Amino acid sequence: MAVEDTQKLWLDYRRNGDRKLRDRLILTYAPLVKYVAGRLGSGLPAHVDDDDLVSYGLLGLIGAIERFDPERDIKFETYAIARIKGSIIDELRSLDWVPRSVRARARDIERTIGELEARLARAPTDEEISQKLGITGEELDDSLAEISRTSIAALDELWTVSVGGDQIALIDTIEDEHVPNPQSALTETEVKEAVGEAISRLPEREKLVVTLYYYEELTLREIGEVLGVTESRVSQLHTKAILRLKARLAGAPAHATFQD
């Protein structure tokens, strides 16, 4: 559909709220749902059905269409992606399929990384992390693998960081997608700069995984082919990178800079 036709469709729908016009808008933007569902579902357990994710996301798209104001200075796609993502995550959380033990383990590793980094003034090695946790390197790898099978969807629970007292979804700061909010643009920019700085200080392999996944939008399998490792190994590197970022950013003021 041409841009002009879409704009007219929006104007007509806003004028009379006709259900048929709404359905046409849903069809127009349905590919967004498939895109978001595919991204979120890439690391989920096999029993989570892709079609279910799409149906959850479709509810978010419908809500976005019904609430969107075309006169606001924001692209519908940006607004809708955040709503679709939130709808899928909310539904997954309501199913409570992420075990509490996995959440607790993720917090333990994140806290350990933060404590070691504060003491060492650098990114701790896997050996240092496992030693402080009192587990073997193999047990650390197993924990990261288990966390990785849930964390890609449980964004609000495992990937939320506290910056300057505000809770911010880490994936939103990386992808530069967000729901409109009254926070100042300056604060938002500072948060993104802090995240960018934290990413730049990740160990090289983890930084490459984050860059390829979020900026180049490669799948975990494709990243594995680039690095010459298995998809499960990429999942571990990805999870470890996210936990490092959370540990570094947690509690930091939005304007903070990070020193080596």
RAWODA-V134973 format. One line per field, one symbol per residue. phi: phi as a letter, one per 20 degrees, with the letter a starting at -180 (. if undefined). A space follows every 50 residues. Layout:
phi->???
This chain:
phi->.fgffffffffffffcmfffffffffffdggfffffffffefdegffeff ffffffffffffffffdfdfefebffgfffgfffgffffgfffffleeff ffgffffffgffgfffffeelafffgfffffffmcefffffffffffffd ffeeffeddeddcmneecfgffffemcbfgbfffffffffffffffffff efggfffffffffeeelffffffgffemcfffffgfffffffffffffeg mffgefdddf
